């Protein structure tokens, strides 16, 4: 075997101890960095947890505000549209009420005119009825007189007071002749 040089071995051991010491320092520094990073990470997580709750609360509040604003705007717009429709409907109803009132007044005038015309027609109809009844009575009386005359002629013919004498008509007058008319043109027949 080769002879190992102790000095060289010492030197190598010293170098290895130096490297080991340097590695130990580096490991310790790495461990410290990892621990610091872990602490920072833990702190960040704690902040993130706190901030996430705060973030969620803030986002929820902002969303609520935006939803509230949107609902208010939508409701305001809907109420505005409803108000416009309501005003339009109110104007239409007022116009219809005015038109109906004018028609009612016109119908009232026409109704009064029809009542007066109806009364006038009834009066004229009554006059015609009375006139017609009077005419019927007059005509009936005339017919009765004619019928009475015909009966008188028939009676005079039956009793012989009126008869035919050839081509002429003869009347039997009493011994005392009674005359009739303004000038006495007629002679009364005796029965």
ABEGO torsion letter per residue (X at the ends): XBBBBAAAAAAAAAAAAAAAAAAAAAAAAAAAAAAAAAAAAAAAAAAAAAAAAAAAAAAAAAAAAAAAAAAAAAAAAAAAAAAAAAAAAAAAAAAAAAAAAAAAAAAAAAAAAAAAAAAAAAAAAAAAAAAAAAAAAAAAAAAAAAAAAAAAAAAAAAAGABBBBEABBBBBBBABBBBBEAAGABBBBBX
